[in-house]
Amino acid sequence: MTRFDPSGPLRGWLRPPSDKSISHRAALIAAMGEGEIEITGFLDAADTRSTLAAVEALGAGVRTGTGSRSVAVSMGPEWDGPPPTADTQDLGLVIAIRGVGLRGPRPAQIDVGNAGTLLRLLPGWLAGQEGGEWTLDGDESIRRRPVDRIVAPLRRMGANLHAREERLPPLHVEGTALHGAVYEMPIASAQVKSCLLFAGLLAGGQTRVVEPLPSRDHTERMLAAAGAAIDRDGDAVVIRPAERLEPIAFSVPADISSAAFFLVAALLVGGSDLVLVDIGVNPTRTGVLAILERMGAKIERLMEHEVGGEPIALLRVRSLQRDRGSAPLRGTEVGGAEIPLAIDELPLVALAACFAEGTTVIRDAEELRRKESDRIETVTAALRALGGRVEPTEDGMVIEGSGGLRGGSIDSHGDHRIAMLGAVAGLASREGVEVHGMEAAAVSYPGFEADLAALIGR
C-alpha cells in the first residue's frame, strides 16, 4: 500500500517517459527489417522490455545503450520563466535492433508479460509465416484479456490461430499463406488495425481495414517510412504485400498518455504551474487536450515541431483556482469520434469531472472494458471509494461533479493507469488516498512516484 497525501503545487518541468505505443511498434517494425537500425528514446518499462525479449526470441539482435527514464526538476514557487531545453535531459534508452527480415522470424514461445499491445500486434506478423509455430502467453492479467478481436479477422485472411475458450490467451499461431481481405472494424482499435496491417504485408492481394472512427496512426506512419505500400482511402487504410521493409532510425517522443497524469494533477492542485517537455502531439492522440480545454483548462502548446514524422511540443498547464479569478472546470459530454483519440486518458477525464461543476457523460467507450482491467468498473469503483458520484453504463460512465474528492483507499487491480490515477487523486483530495498495488505503475512508468515527488518538492 502507498499513500498519497494532499500536496502543495506542482511546479517545474518534466519530460515524461517515452511513448509506449511508438516504442512497441518501433521495435517490431525494426525486427521486420533487414540490417541494423537505432531507436533513440525507447521507453524502458516492463511492457516494452517484453517486446524486446519477444523480438530477440524471434531471432532479432538487440543491443541496449544507456539512459533509462524521465527527469523531473522542481523550479520552486518563484519560477515563471521558460523551461530548460530538452537536450539537458535523459531521453530514454538507445536501442539497436538487427532485423530478421519480413519473412525471417524463427519459431518460439513468446512471453508477453503484461503487454497487451504486444499480444495483439505480434500475431499479425507471425500468422503469414508459412511453416512456423508460436505460442503467446503472459501473466495472470494478460490471460484475462480477450484476443478474439484479432483472431476473427485474421482467420478471414486464412490464418490458423487457436485461443483458450476461443477468446483468451495462450494464443497459438500456426503460420500459413494469407490472402488479402476487407475488414470493417465494429469498434475503432489501433491495436486491431495494426495487427491486420502487419498481416497484410504478407498476404496475397491488398488488405483493406475500415475504421468506424480514426484511431492512432503510428503504425501507418512507421510502415510508410519503411517503404510499405500503405495508403489512407477515406475511412479505410489499405496495404499491399511487401517483399521487404527498410525501416529508418526512430526517435521516440514523450508519451502524452503519461503526461496526462501531470496535466490533470496540475489542473486540480492549486498554485501549480508545470511545463511538460518533448510531448508527442500526434492528432490521433490528443483527444484528452481537447476534452480538458472544453472543461475549462488552459493548456499552451509551445515550440511545436516534427521529428520523424511525429509532431512534438512543450505543454504548459496552470491550475484553475476560484480565488485567483480563474473559471472552475465544468462538466462535458465525451463520445463519438473523440473516444479513440483519448481512450487511455478517459479515466483521468472521469477524475477531473469529479472536481468540475455539472455533469460529465462518457459514452461510446466500450473499449474501456477490454483494457488491463475493465476500466469502466475499476474507475467507477475507485472514484466512488474516494467520495465521487459516478455511475457506470454499458459503454461509459456518468459523473456528477461535486467540486472535489474526500479521499480514501483504492485497489489498482494490477492496472497501471488506475494506480497512477489514485496517486493524482490523493494529491488533489481533502484527506489523501491509499493505493493498493501501486507497483503496477512500473508497466508504463517506473519512475512515476519519484517524478511526482520532485515536482511537489518532496
N, C-alpha and C positions, 0 to 999 in steps of 0.2 A: 504494500500500500504506500502511495506517495501523496503527500498533502500539498495543496497549493492555496496559500492564504491571499486575502485581498492585498493588492500591491499599490505602490506608487506608480507614476507614469512610466511608460516605455519610451526611452529617448536614445537616439543614436542612429547607427546604420548597421545593416546586416546583409550579407549575401547568403540566402538560404541554400540548402543542398541543391545539387544539380537535378535537372528534370528526370524523374524516374521513367516516364513513358519514352522519352527520347533515348535515355541510356539503354533500356531494354532493346529497342529497335536498332540502335546503332550497333550493338554487339551482334545481334542476329544477322543483320544485313552484311556486316563486315565478315562474319563467318561464311556467308554465302559467296563471297567474292574470292578472287584469286590474288595471291600476293599478300603483303602486309600493309595495313593502314593503321593510323594513330587516331585515337579518340581522346580528346582533352576534356577535362571537366566531367568525367564519368562519375556517376553517383556511387559512393561507397556505402552501401547499405545491404541488409540481409537479402532483400529481393533481387537486387542487381548482381550480388555475388552468386546467387543461384543461377542466373543467366550465364555468367562467365563460366561457372562449373559445367553447365549444360553444353556450351559450345566446345569446351575442352573435351568433354566426353564424346562429342561427335567428331573429334579429330582436329579441331582448330587449335592453333598455337596462341597462347595468351601470355603476354608479358605485362606486368603491372609496375608502374612507376611510383613516385612519391606523391604526397599530398592526400588529404582524405576528406575533410568536412568543412562546414561553413565556419565563418568567423563573425562574431558579434562584438561590437565595441560600444560601451556606454559613453556618450559625449557629455553627460552632466546636464543639469537643468538650465544652464545658461546658453546651451548650444542653439544657434539659429542660423548657421551658415550652410554652405554646400557640403555634401558628403565627401569622404575620401574617395579617390578613384578606385575602380575595381581592380586595377593591376597591383594594388598593395595587398591583395587578399589571396588566400589559399583557394584555388578554384576547382578543387576536386582531384580525382585520380587521373593519371595519364596511362592509357591502356594501348598496347599494340596487339592487334589480332591478325594472325596469318590465316586466311580463309581456306576452306576445304574445297571451294568451288560449289556452284549451284547444285551439282548432282553428286557431291562427294561425301556427305555425312555417313559415318560408319554406324552400324547397329550399336545400341547402348540402352542401359537402364538410366533414365533421367529422373533425378530428384529435384523437383521444382521448389521444394521448401514451402514457403507461404506465397509464392509469386503467382498470382492468378493471371497476370499478363503473359508470363512465360507459358503457363499451362494452355492458354487459349491461342497464342500466336504460333508457337513452335510446330504443332501438328500440321499446320498448313504447308510448311516446307517439307516435312517428313512424308506426308501422305503420298506424294508423287515420286518417291524414290523406289523404283521397282526392285523387289527382292530384299529390301531391308526391313527390319523389325525393331520397334522401340516401345518401351513402356514408360509412361509418365505418371509419377506418383508424388506425394508430398506429405505435409504434416497433417495433423488431425483437422485443422481448419480447412485446408485445401480439399480434403476428402468430402467436405460438405458443399463444395462449390460446383454447381452443375456445368457439364460440358456438352450437353445435348444441343446447345445453340450453335456449336461448331460442328458437331458430329453430323447433324441432319443435312446442312448444306454441303459439307464435304462429301457425304455419301451420294448426293445428287451429281457430283463430279466424278463418281466412280471409286471413291476412297473406301478402304477397308479398315474400319475402326470398331473397337469394342470397348464399352464402358460398363462399369458396375451398375446394375439395375438400369442399363441403357442411358444413364444420365450423370453418373458420378465417377470420379477417379477411383482406382487407377484407370488410365486410358491406354489401351494397346493399339498401336498403329502398325499395320502391315502395308508397306509401300507397294504401290501398283500404278499402272498407267491411268492418268486422269484425262478427262475431256472438259472443255470449257462449258460454262453454263451461265444462265441468268438467274440471279437470286435476289428477290425482293425482301429485304430485311423487315420483319414486323416491328422491331424496335431498333432505333439508332444505337449502334455499338461500334466504337472504333476497334475494339478487340476482335469482334467477329469479322468486320470488314478487312482488317489487316490479315487475319488468318486466311481468308479466301483470296486475297491478293497474292499472298505468298504461294498458295496452291496454284493460282493462275499462271505463275511463272513457269510451271512445269506441265501445264495442261495443254492438250491439243485444241487449237482454236482460241478464240477470245473468251474471257470471263468478264461478266458484267455484274457489278454489285450495286443494287439500287437502294439508296438510303431514304427513309421516310423524312429524316431531318439531317442536316450536316453534322458530322461528328469530327473529332480531332483528326487532322490530316498529316501528322508527322510521317506516317508510313509512305504516303503518296509522294511527299516531298523528297524523302530519302531514296526511294526506289527510282524516281525520275533522275535524281542526281547521279545514281549508279548506272544509268543507261537503260533502264527498263522502259518498254513501250507502254506508258500509262497515261491516260487522259481522263479529264472530267467532261462528262457529257450530260448536261442538265443535272438531274438528281442522281446520276449514276457515275461510278468510277469504272473505267474499262481498262483491262490489262491484257496484253498478249504474251505468248510464251517467249522465253529468252534463252539464248544459248549460254550466256554468261553475264555476270554482273561485275562492274568495275567501281566499287564504292570509293568515294573520296574521303579525305580526312574529315572527321566530325569534331565540332566544338559544341559542347552541351551547355545551354544556359541554365540559370537557376530556375527551380520548379515553382510555377505560380500556385500550385496546389499546396506546397509547403509554405510559401509566402503568405497565403490566405489566412493562416492561423495568426500571424502577426498583424496583418491588416485589420482583422476583426478585434484582436486584443487592443490595438492602438485606438480603434474607434470607441471601445467600451470603457477603457480606463482613463479617467480624467487627467488632463495635462500632457498626454502622450504626443510625441512628435517624432516620427520614425521614417527613415529612408531605407527602402529595400533595393538592393543593387543587382544589376545583371539579370533581371527577371525576363523570362520568355513571355512575350505578349502576343503569341500566335492568336489570331482572331477566333480560331476554333477552340481556344482555351480560356478566353477572358470573360465568359459569361458572368462570373462572380463579380467582376468590377462593375459591369452594367447594373447588376441587381443591387449591389451595395450603394451605388450612386443614386439609383432610383429611390432607395430608402433614405437618402439624405447625406450620404458620405461624400466627403471632398477628397478625391484621390488624384494627385497630379502625376502625369507622365512626363518624364524629363529625359533628354538625351536619347531619343529613340533612334535606333539604327538596326541593321541586319547583320547577322553572322551566319554563314552557311545556309542562307535562305530563311532563317528563323528570325522574326522581329524581336528586339530586346529593348528594354527601357529601365530607367530608375522609376520607382514608385514612391511618392511621398504621401503620407497619411497622417492626419492630426485628429485628435479626439473631438467628439461633439459634446459640448457642455452647455447646459442651460444658463449657468451663472456667468458665462462669458459671452452670451448673446448668440450662440450657435443654435441652429434648429436641432431638435432631437431626431433620432431615427423614427421612421414611420413605416407602418405595415405596407405590404405589397402583395401582388399575385405573381407567381413564378410558374411557368408551364410552357408547353409547346416547344418551339424551336430553341428556347433558352436552355432546356434541360440537358441535352448532350454537351452544351458548351460550359456547363457548370456542375456536371454530375458529381464530381468528387468533393465539391465545395458546398453542396446543399446542406450537410449537417451544420456547417458554420452559419449559413443563412438562417437556419432554424434557431441557432443560438442567438444571433443578432436580433432576430424577431422577438425574442423574449424581452429584450430591452427597449423595443420600439413601442410607439403608440399605435393602437389599432390592431387589425387582424392581418396576418400573413397566411396565404394559402399556397402550398406547393403541390402541384398536380402533374400528371403525365410522367411521374418519376418512378415507375415500377422497377426500373433498372436498379434502384437502390436496394431492392430485396435480393440482388444477386452479387453483392459485394462481399468483402471479407466477413461481414455479418449481414443479417437482414437490417440494413441501416434505417429503415422506417421504424422498425420495432426498437432497435437499440437506442436510436436518438430520442425517440419518444419516451422510453423508459428513463434514460439518463436525465433529460430535461425535467421530466415530472419529479424525479427524485430530488432535484435541486430547487423545486418550487415553481417550475414553469407550468403554464396552462397549454398543453399540447394534446391534440387528438390525432391518432393515426387514421389514414384512409387506405384504400386498396392501392393507390398509386401516389401517395404522398402524405401530407400532414397539414393540419390547421393549427396555427399558433396564435393565441390571444396575448398580445403584448401587455406586460404588467410593469414595465419600467425597470426590470431587473430580476435577479435571482437571489434567493436566500442562501443557497449552498447546501452541502450535504455530502453524500457518498455515491459514487457510481462504479460500475464494472465495465471495463473496456471490451469484455468478451473476446479478447485476443485481436481486436481491430485497432490498428494503429491510429486511424483518424478519430475514433471515439476516445482513445486515450488522450490525444492532444486536445481534443475539444474540451475534455474535462479540465485540463490544465488551464486553458484560456478562461473557461467559466469560473474557475477558482479565483483568478486574478481580479475578475470583474464583479464577483459575488459579494454579498454582505458578510458572510460568515466563513467562506473558504470551502474547498472541495477536496475530498479524499478520492483518489483514483486507484482502484484495484486493477492490476495488470498494466501498469504504466510501461513496463518493458516492451510492450507491443509496439511502441513508437519507433523502436530500432528498425522495424521493417523498412521504413522510408526515411527516417530522420534520427540517426543515432545520437546526435548532439543537441536534440531539441531542448532538454531541460537546462543544459549549460547555456545555450544561447538566450533562452528566456530569462534566466537569472542575470546574465550580463546586461541585458537591456533594461532591467529594472534596478540595476545597481546592487544586486545581492551577491 
